[in-house]
Amino acid sequence: MIRRTVAAASSGLLLVLFASSAAAVDRKACIVAADDGQKLRDDGKLTAARDKFIACAEKGCPAAVSKQCAQWVEEVDHEMPTLSFRAKDESGKEILDVQVLLDDKPIAESVATKAMTLDPGTHKVRFVRKDGKSVEDTFLLRTGEKDRIVELAFQAPKVDQPAVVGATTPAASGGGFRFPWPAWVGLGLTVVGGVGTAAFAASAASDESDLRATCAPTCSSDRRSGIETKLVLANVSLGVGIAGLGLTIVSLIVANVGHQETTPKAAGFFFGPTPGGAAAGFQGAF
């Protein structure tokens, strides 16, 4: 009888000690859950933080810890973003029968009509239809953002338009008067030839006047030959000027034919010897 009483007392003591040990373990777990929840909340992992706060808000936890964790649950619920997805087909009609993948993980076989909670941050969503077509996008979810709608639309395949083959339209005529580089070369020769002709002819005329005033008609052949040489050079310069003028005119005609409705009249210098020397000028109209 005595033995039975001692055994019963021993069993009761063991149960008390075991219960006290379990209570101590529960209190420690509550404190650890509260600490972990705060760290997760600071890292923006609100879903995991909420689970920790719910665990430490249980009645088995110390009253102060349970009360604080319950408050934290309410705060996290306020901070937790909520969103829903919307899918549209090629015609813009809303569809639900698509698989939803969030951050490359399948979360639903169709678009849910209710909003879901999700940690703040950058996420990627992808819709996949039964025919294999898919569409995806990346979005940013902010803390406290509520009822966000993320919409993705399937696009019709692009069809390349065939190139139109046909005759090209010729460039319109006109475009203004053109002065090509050969015309500039010819103009330069014209100017050089004109200046040379005028200079040699004037010099020859001056020498001839001197001879008439000093030694005519008994002037030496050397003095007369100098005048003849200058006249020859004047004629050569005249030829150069005429050639340059011809090059200018031909170049202008070739460059502007078909580009203007009317061909402009040639313009250029004129020059030549005169009984008293030489004359030069510029004539033409545009």
Buried (B, 14 or more C-beta within 10 A) or exposed (E): EEEEEEEEEEEEEEEEEEEEEEEEEBBEBBBEBBEBBBEBBEEEBBEBBBBBBBBBBBEEBBEEBBEBBBEBBEBBEEBBBBBBBBBBBEEEEEBEEBBBBBEEEEBBEEBEEEBBBBBBBEBEBBBBBEEEBBBEEEBEBEEEBEEBEBEBBBEEEEEEEEEEEEEEEEEEEEEEEBBBEBBEBBBEBBBBBBBBBBBBBBBBBEBBEBBEEEEEEEBEEEEBEEBEEBBEBBBBBBEBBBBBBBBBBBBBEEBBEEBBEEEEEBBBBBBBBEEEBBEBEEEEEE
